[in-house]
Amino acid sequence: MLDNLDYIKEIDKYNMREILERFPEQCEQAVKIGEGVDFIDLLKKKNFDKVVVCGLGGSAIGGDILKTLFSNENILIKVNRDYHLPSFVNERTLVFAVSYSGNTEETISSFKEAISSGCFVVSISSGGELRNLSDKNGVPFIKVPSGMPPRCAVGFLSVPMIVIVEKIVRKDSFDYKELVEVISVLRNRYLPEKKTEENFAKSIALKLKSKVPLIYGTSRLTDVVARRFKTQFNENSKVIASWDVFPEMNHNEIVPFSREGEIDLNIFYSLFIRDKGESERIAKRIQITQSLFSRKGINYSEIWTEGKSFITRIFSSIYTGDWISFYLAMVQATDPTPITFIDLLKNELKKTQ
């Protein structure tokens, strides 16, 4: 099935595959967008101690990536998935308002609050109302290319922020060259032309058929990857999925799996997002958890990040997850692009305005 290119073309009516194939070029272009902004010197003079990223869905995951990459820096980073900003914002807060469409109502609400609170605001969008408001209020606006589902624009919506923040708080730059090189290698590895026996993404998708994915990352390391996997399974594959992190999941989520005969554990399949930066204790926790799952008949696979630099390891595993969710959609004969229920919800919300 997954090796039948005609079948994939028939199911993938909106060419999600082509968008995935262009991801290395997207990241390369996104770096240039970030490096091309003309307000870095102004930002350096502001002495920021907080960054708030306002966004929802595919427009918010970039904030999670930013928070993960700068977790060891002396700056607070908060991802705001709400209509209102946290109470701590002030003139020393850099606010990124991120909405791929430019019309996300929660983000627009937060944008307006940021302006009135005296924050320095930067907006990132393909256009829409956010661009109009930015022009009206003299807010720096970073335009990204339009024409794709927001979840597929993760490079455009995250990398410019990363470039900007690193110039404020870091003495050196991330290795963007390695990032593009590694995900280019992964692209060739995951293309539909690659047979299932040599295509890791296809093989994992087949294991997930008719299962509920349980995705586990590690706090401050691969938690953002686990979250991204979950949302991509929701939107691309149209399946229910769950995500959690070590060590927290060892203190709660693991408990229900002890119930004998009350839960059909065969419906679950676990994915453990692994990274060479794991501590010895975390690695031991993962090993023991996998052993306990195996005793209960829960199968699992490991997905290791690839690359030397931290940014490459994060994006490489996110990219792997995107391909897995694509192929899981193919396994289920589901077009990965449409998000019918989200569109329905938005239409119903418009009626309440």
N, C-alpha and C positions, 0 to 999 in steps of 0.2 A: 504493500500500500504506500508506504512512505518513500519507496524508490520509484514510484510511478509518477513521472513528472507531469503527465497529462492530468492525472488525478489531482495533484497539488494545484495546478493551474486552474482547474475547474472549481475547486473549493475556495481558493484564495482569490476571490473576484476583484478585490481592491488592491491587490499586489503588495500585501504586507511584506512578502519575501523581498521585494526590491528595496523597500525602506530599510530592512534589516541589513541587506547587503551593502548599503551606502553608509552604514554607521561609522566605519573608520574615517571616511571623508567628512562626515558630519562633525566628528570630534576635532579633526584637523582644522576645519573651518571655524569651529567654535573657539578654538584657541586664538585664532587671528582676530575674531570679534572682540574677545576679552582684551587682547593686547592693543587693540585699536582705539579703545576709549580715551577720551581727552581730559578726564577729570581726576586722574590718579593723584597728581600732585596736590590737588585740593583736598582729597580724602586723607592724605597723609598728614595734613595740618590739623585735622579734626580731632585727633587723639581719641578715637573710638575705643570703648571697652565692651561694647555689645553689638551683635549683629542679629537681626530678626529677619527671617525669610518667610514671607506671606505667600501661601499658595495652597492649592488642593490637588489631589490626584497626581497626574503625571507632571503637573507644574510644581509640586511640592517635594518630589523625591530628590531634586537637586539640592534642596535645603538639607535633607538628611545626609546626602553625600558630603556636603560642605561641613556639616557638624562632625561627621566621622573623621574626615581628613584633618581637621584642625582641633581635634579633641585634646591634643597635648600643648596647644598654644594658649597664651595668657589672654584669652578673649572668650566671652560667653556667646554662644551661638544657639539661638532658639528658632525652631520651626513652628510657625503659627498657622494652624489649619482652622481658622475661626473667622468670625465677622469682626472681632475686636482684638486689639493689641494687648499684650500683657501690660500690667500697670507700671513696670519698671522702665519703660521707654522714656528717653529724654534726648537732649541735644547731643549726647555722646553715643547715640544709637544709630547705626547704619541699617536702614530697612530696605530690603529687596522686595518689591512687589512683582510677583511672577505669575503670569497668566498667559498661556500659549495663545488662546483666542483673544485675550484682552477684555473679555466680558464676564469673567468669573465674579459673581456678586459678592462672595465673601472677601475676595482679594481687593476688590474695589472699595469695600467698606473699610478694610484695614488701611488701605492706601490713604483714604481721606483722613482717618484718625492720625496716621503718621505725619501728614502735613500739618495738622492742627497741633500736634504734640511737639513740633520743633525738631523732629528727626531729619537726618539727611536721607533722602529717599532716592532709590534708583529703580526704575521699572524695566522689566524684560518681557517682551511680548512680540507677537507677529503683527499687532495692530489693535483694532477694536477701541472700546471706550477707554481702556487704560492708556492708550497712546494719546487720545484726545485730552484726557485729564492731565497727563504729563506735560503736554504742550502748553496747556492753559496755566499750569502752576510752575512752569520753568523747571520741571524735574528731568534729570538726565534719563534718556530713553535708549535702551538697547534693543534694536529691532532684529528679530531672528526670522529665518525663512518660514513661510506659511506652507500649507498644503499637506500636512500629515497629522495623524492622531497625536494629541499631546504626549501620550505615553511613549511615543516613538521619537520624540524630540528631546530626550533626556540629555543628550550632549549639548544641544543649543541652550537648554534651560539651566544647565549646571556649570559647565566649563567656564563661561564668561565670569560667573560669580567667583569661582575658584581662583581664576587668574587675578581678579581684582583684589580679593581678600589676601591672597598670598603676597601681593605687592605692598600691602599695608602692614602685615604682621610677621612675614618671614624674610630672612636674609637671602635665601636661595629659592629657586623655582622647582616645581615638580618636573619630572621627566616626561614631558608630553610626547617627545619623539618615541620613547619606548612604548607609551600608551598606544599610539597609533600603530606601531609595528606589531605589537602583540595581538591587538584585536583584528588586525588584517590577517594574521596567521589563523586566528580562530574562525574568521569568516570563511576562509578556504576549507577549513576543517568541517564546517557545519552546512555548507551549501547542499541543496537538495540533490545535486548530481553525485554527492558522496554517498555510497551505499551504507545501509544501516550498520553493517558489521564494522565499519570504520568511521561511523558518525556518532559520536557520543551523545549529542543532543537528541538524535532520533531514537537511540536505544533507551535513554531515560524516559522519553515520551511514551514509548511502548509499555514500559514498566508501570507508568502512571495511569494507563487506561482503566477507566471505571473505578479509580481510587480517589480518596481525599488526600491531597498532598499535605504533609506536615513538614514545614521548613524550619530548620534551626540554625541560627547564626550565633556569634559570640559578641557580647556587649563591647561596644566601642571599637569593634574590629569588623565583623561581617554582619552585624544586625541590620544595617541598611540593605545589604544584599538579600537577606531573608525576607525583609518587608517587600522589596521590589519583586522577588519571586512570587510572593503571595498575590500581589496586585496584578501582576502579569497573567497569572493563572486565572484570576477573576475576569479580567478584561479580554485577554486574547483567547484563552481556552474555554471560558464560560463555565468554570468549575468552582465549587466551594473549596477554599484552602485556608490553612492556618499557619501562623508563624510565631516563633518565640525565640528567646536567646538564652545562652548559657552565661552565668550559672543560674539565673533566675528560674528557668524552667524546671530545674531539679528541685525546686522548693514548692511547686504547685502542679504544673501541667502533667508531670509524670505520674501523679497519684491515681487518676482514673484508670490507667492501664492495668492496675492490680485487680480490678473487678473481674472475677472469674465467671465466664458464661453470660454476663449481663450485657456486654457490648460485643458486636461483631467486629473484631479487630482487623479482619481481612479487608475492610473498606479503606484502611489507611496505608499510606506508603510514605516513608520518611526520607527527607533529603537533608544531609548535614553539610553546611557550608564550612569548609575547612581552609585554614590559612597558616602559613609558616610562622606567623607572629603569635600564635596561641601560646599561652603559658603552659608549663608542664601540668599544673593542676587542672586547667581547663581541658587539656588533651585527655587526661585521665578520666575526667567526668564524662566526656563524650564517649570514650571507650566503654565505660561501665554502662552508660545509658543505652548504647547500641546492643550490648550484651543482654540487658534486661528486655529490650524490645524483641530481640531474636527469640528469647524464651517464650514470649507471648505470640510468636508467629508474625510479627510486624517486620516486613522487609524494608531495607533501606539502601540508599546509595550515598556516596560522598562526592561532593563537588569541590574541588580544590581551586583556589584562586591561582592565577598565573602571572608571572612577571616579577621583577625585582622591586620596583618602587611601589609604595602603598597605593598611589592613585591608579596604577596599572592593575594591581591585584583587585581593587574594588570594581573597576570598570570591566575587567575581563570576566569576572564571575557574573556581573549583571548582564553582560552580553550573552553569556552562555545560557542564562535563565530565559532571556528573550527568545532565543532559538528553541529552547525546550518547550516553552509555552506555545510557540508557533506550531511545532510539530504535534503537540498534544491536541491542538485544534484540528489539525489535519486527521489525526487518528479518529477523532470524533465527528468527522465530516462537518466541521463548524467553521464558518468564515471568521477569521480572527479580528477583522477590523470593526464591524458594527458593534455598538454598545447600546442596544435598544432600550434597556430599562433606564439607563442614565438619561438618554434623550427624552424618554417619557416623563421622568421625574422633573427634568428642567422645564418641559412644556407645562406640566401641572403647576410648577412654582410660578411661572409667568402669569398664570390666571389669578394668582393671589396678590399680585402687585397693584 
